[in-house]
Amino acid sequence: MSKASEKTGRIQLLSDTLAKAKSEDRAALVAYLPAGFPTVDGGIEAVKAVVAGGADVVEVGLPHSDPVLDGAIIQTADDIALRGGVKIADVLRTVREAHAATGAPVLVMTYWNPIDRYGAERFATELAEAGGAGCILPDLPVQESALWREHADKHGLATVFVVAPSSKDARLATITAAGSGFVYAASLMGVTGTRESVGHEAQELVRRTRATEGARRGLPVCVGLGVSNAVQAKEVAGFADGVIVGSAFVKLLLDAPDLPAGLAAVRALAGELAEGVRRS
């Protein structure tokens, strides 16, 4: 098999999608949903619903028993998924069926330990074969990421690193040089969850990230943690390339009396957020 034929991942689709949003003078809407929640089939339908509502990109979470970034809402959903017996195979199936049904770029957001145990090369191969666009790896130090990035590059997958307001300029430069797809800028210190205000720290973090050489070459910066409504989405869209929303979607599914009501709610929220990310 030639190297060219191995690149079955959808990193180019991700880049094209973010570039298209920029050409329309808006930020991209990036939606996060955990695999296996409320069930594997229900999670796939939820991804379809947010894309139908207006999400440009989807992050599928790989449920983890000891998350360091996720707040109470996503932890609750992860617990439901894990008690339901969700496996990596179900995460990959979610990516495959969601991408096939929507045509949207779909990434996996995961902590490093499950990939390390599964095998980095195996995971990259199977994620690419499923039509995945890449991985967001919040706890993988960039200095220890060479093996993963080698396999990701080989298979056409993005490696998205997370930066935070506490990140020093030197670290931002290292991350933007090594990362691909986009940079995930955590808008504040702490864990995921809906908040009344996204905060001014996010804008300063985006400014500092864009000042690095890697970002100056065109690596988009997307902001997450705290965005839950159209007003906040509009605020973040004023300075970021993408707006990431997760807990607000998950909360709607948790609070819904049944799956059809939950799907209708997340589709409606995606529509409101899609209007919010249009800057004009």
C-alpha positions in Angstrom: 0.0 0.0 0.0 1.4 3.4 -0.9 1.6 6.2 1.6 -0.8 8.2 -0.5 -3.4 5.5 -0.4 -3.1 5.2 3.4 -4.3 8.7 4.0 -7.9 7.9 4.4 -8.5 10.3 7.2 -10.4 13.5 6.6 -8.0 16.2 7.8 -8.4 18.0 4.5 -12.2 18.0 4.9 -11.7 19.6 8.4 -9.4 22.3 7.0 -11.8 23.0 4.1 -14.8 23.3 6.4 -13.0 25.8 8.7 -11.8 27.7 5.6 -15.3 27.8 4.2 -16.7 29.3 7.4 -13.9 32.0 7.3 -14.8 32.8 3.7 -18.3 33.4 4.8 -17.1 35.9 7.4 -18.2 33.7 10.4 -16.8 31.3 12.9 -17.3 27.6 12.5 -19.7 25.9 15.0 -18.0 22.8 16.6 -20.3 20.5 18.6 -19.2 18.0 21.2 -21.2 14.9 22.1 -20.0 11.8 23.9 -20.2 8.4 22.2 -22.6 5.9 23.7 -24.8 8.6 25.3 -27.6 8.1 25.9 -27.0 4.9 24.0 -24.7 4.1 21.1 -27.5 4.5 18.6 -28.9 7.5 20.4 -25.5 9.2 20.3 -25.2 8.7 16.6 -28.6 10.3 16.1 -27.6 13.2 18.3 -24.6 13.9 16.1 -26.9 13.8 13.0 -29.2 16.3 14.8 -26.6 18.9 15.7 -25.3 18.8 12.1 -28.8 19.1 10.8 -29.2 22.1 13.1 -26.1 23.9 11.7 -22.9 22.5 13.3 -20.0 22.5 10.9 -17.7 20.1 12.8 -18.4 17.4 15.5 -16.2 16.2 18.3 -17.2 12.7 19.5 -16.0 12.1 23.1 -14.5 8.8 24.1 -16.0 8.3 27.6 -13.4 8.1 30.3 -13.8 7.0 34.0 -11.4 9.7 35.3 -11.7 12.8 33.1 -9.5 15.8 34.0 -11.1 18.4 31.7 -14.8 17.5 31.8 -17.2 19.0 34.2 -20.2 17.4 36.0 -22.5 17.4 33.0 -20.2 15.5 30.7 -19.0 13.3 33.5 -22.6 12.2 34.1 -23.1 11.4 30.4 -19.8 9.5 30.3 -20.9 7.5 33.3 -24.1 6.6 31.6 -22.2 5.5 28.5 -19.7 3.5 30.5 -22.4 1.7 32.4 -24.0 1.0 29.1 -20.8 -0.9 28.1 -19.5 1.5 25.5 -16.2 0.4 23.8 -13.7 2.0 21.5 -15.4 0.0 18.7 -18.6 1.9 19.5 -16.8 5.2 19.3 -15.4 4.3 15.9 -18.8 3.2 14.8 -20.2 6.5 15.9 -17.6 8.4 13.8 -18.2 6.1 10.8 -22.0 6.4 10.8 -22.1 10.1 11.7 -19.7 11.1 9.0 -21.3 8.9 6.4 -24.8 10.3 7.2 -23.8 14.0 7.4 -20.6 14.5 5.4 -19.3 16.6 8.3 -15.8 16.3 9.6 -15.8 14.2 12.8 -13.0 14.1 15.4 -12.6 12.0 18.5 -11.8 13.8 21.7 -10.1 11.5 24.1 -7.6 11.3 26.9 -4.3 9.5 25.9 -4.5 6.4 28.1 -7.3 4.6 26.1 -5.4 5.1 22.9 -2.1 4.1 24.4 -3.7 0.8 25.7 -5.5 0.2 22.4 -2.4 0.9 20.3 -1.7 4.3 18.7 -1.1 2.9 15.2 -4.2 0.7 15.4 -6.4 3.5 16.6 -5.1 5.9 14.0 -5.6 3.3 11.2 -9.2 2.5 12.4 -10.2 6.1 13.0 -9.0 7.0 9.5 -10.8 4.0 8.0 -14.0 5.2 9.8 -13.7 8.6 8.0 -12.5 10.4 11.1 -10.8 13.8 10.7 -8.5 13.6 13.7 -8.1 13.5 17.5 -8.2 16.1 20.2 -5.9 15.1 23.0 -6.2 17.3 26.0 -3.7 15.5 28.2 -1.0 14.4 25.8 2.1 16.5 26.3 3.3 17.8 23.0 6.8 16.7 23.9 5.6 13.1 24.1 3.4 13.2 21.0 5.8 12.3 18.2 4.6 8.6 17.9 1.0 9.6 17.7 1.6 12.4 15.3 3.6 10.1 13.0 0.7 7.7 12.8 -1.8 10.5 12.5 0.1 12.2 9.6 0.5 8.9 7.9 -3.3 8.4 7.9 -4.4 11.9 7.2 -5.6 12.8 10.7 -5.4 16.1 12.5 -3.7 16.3 16.0 -5.5 19.0 18.0 -3.8 20.2 21.2 -5.4 22.2 23.9 -4.1 25.5 25.2 -5.2 27.4 28.2 -4.8 31.0 29.6 -2.0 29.6 31.8 0.0 28.4 28.8 3.2 30.4 28.4 4.1 31.9 25.0 6.8 29.4 24.5 4.4 26.5 25.0 1.9 28.1 22.6 4.6 28.3 20.0 5.5 24.6 20.5 1.9 23.5 20.3 1.0 25.5 17.1 4.2 24.2 15.4 3.3 20.6 16.2 -0.5 20.6 16.0 -2.7 20.3 13.0 -6.4 20.9 12.1 -6.9 23.6 14.7 -5.9 24.7 18.2 -8.4 24.1 20.9 -8.3 27.2 23.2 -9.8 26.6 26.6 -11.5 29.9 27.4 -10.7 29.8 31.1 -9.1 27.8 33.8 -11.2 24.9 35.0 -13.4 22.2 33.6 -16.1 22.1 31.0 -19.6 23.4 31.7 -22.0 26.1 30.8 -21.3 29.5 32.3 -22.8 32.9 32.5 -19.8 34.6 30.9 -17.0 33.2 28.7 -14.6 35.8 30.0 -12.0 38.1 28.5 -9.2 35.6 29.0 -10.3 33.8 25.9 -9.8 36.7 23.6 -6.3 37.3 25.0 -5.4 33.6 24.7 -6.5 33.7 21.0 -4.4 36.8 20.4 -1.3 35.2 21.9 -1.9 31.9 20.1 -2.3 33.6 16.7 1.0 35.5 17.4 2.9 32.3 17.1 4.6 31.3 13.9 2.6 28.1 13.6 -0.7 30.0 13.8 0.5 32.7 11.5 0.8 29.9 8.8 -3.0 29.6 9.1 -3.8 27.1 11.9 -7.3 28.1 13.1 -8.0 28.7 16.7 -11.3 27.5 18.1 -12.6 28.4 21.6 -14.4 26.1 24.0 -15.4 25.7 27.7 -18.4 27.8 28.8 -20.2 28.7 25.6 -23.9 27.7 25.9 -26.1 30.2 24.0 -26.2 32.3 20.9 -25.1 35.5 22.7 -21.9 33.9 23.9 -21.4 32.2 20.6 -21.6 35.6 18.9 -19.1 37.1 21.4 -16.6 34.3 20.8 -17.1 34.4 17.0 -15.9 38.0 17.1 -12.3 36.9 17.8 -12.1 33.1 17.2 -12.1 30.9 14.1 -14.5 28.4 15.7 -16.9 28.2 18.7 -16.9 24.8 20.5 -20.1 23.9 22.5 -20.5 20.6 24.4 -22.0 20.8 27.9 -25.1 22.7 26.7 -25.9 20.0 24.2 -25.3 17.2 26.7 -27.5 18.9 29.3 -30.4 19.0 26.9 -30.1 15.3 26.3 -29.8 14.6 30.0 -32.9 16.8 30.8 -35.1 15.5 28.0 -38.0 13.2 28.8 -37.1 10.9 25.9 -34.7 10.7 23.0 -36.9 12.3 20.3 -37.4 15.3 22.6 -33.7 15.5 23.3 -32.8 15.3 19.6 -35.3 18.1 18.8 -33.7 20.2 21.6 -30.1 19.8 20.4 -31.1 20.4 16.8 -32.8 23.6 17.9 -29.9 24.8 20.0 -27.5 24.1 17.1 -29.6 26.3 14.9 -29.5 29.1 17.4 -25.8 28.8 17.9 -25.3 28.7 14.1 -27.0 32.0 13.9 -24.8 33.3 16.7 -21.5 32.5 15.1 -22.4 34.7 12.1 -20.6 37.9 13.0 -22.7 40.4 11.1 
